[in-house]
Amino acid sequence: MSRTLSVRRTPTIDAALADIMRVTDADTTTEAVARALDLYASWLKLKPGTTVVATGHTRRVTP
């Protein structure tokens, strides 16, 4: 199934996309959006009262 997703570009949207691209391994806008949609779909499937723990690590930028 293929669907077209149209998003109005605004400075806020561009900044959010830049953040997602910077902290993920996404190489393209399409990949970043697909990952975000997958994460959101998983979030919506959680039962009320579910405890969610987020973990992370510091990324180093190499010169």
N, C-alpha and C positions, 0 to 999 in steps of 0.2 A: 504494500500500500504506500502510495506517495502522496503527500499533501504539501501544499505551499504555505509557508508561514511568513506573513508580512508584518514587520515591526517598524514603526516610525522611528527613524533615527533622531535622537536628541542628544544633547551633551551628557545627560544623566545615563542614558542607555549606552552611549559610547564609553563612558567611564566605567560602568559596571562590566561591560564586555572586556575592556582592557584589563580590569582586575582579574576576571575569570581566566583570561588567556595567560596572564602572568603567573597565576598560582596553580594552574593545571598544565598538563602536557598537551593540551589541545593545540593543534597547528593551524586550524582554520576556524572561522566563525561558525560554520555549520557543525563542526565537531563540538565546539564549546556549547552551542545551543542544545545539541542532542544530549550531551552529558547533563546539562542543567535540567532539561525536561525529564530525563531518566531519574535524576535525584528527586525532583519534585513529585513524580509519580510514585516513587517509593515512600516518600514522606506522607502522601495522601492515603496510602494503604495501612499506615500505622493505626493501631487501636487507640482510642482515647485513654489517657493515663500512662501510655508507654513512656518509659524513661529513655531518653536519647543522650548518649555520651559522644561528644565530639573530641577527637584527638587530632593532633597535628604536629608538625615539626617546622623548624626554621629552615628556610631555603637560603642557601648561600649563592650570591651572585659572583661568578668568577670574572675577574677583570679581563 
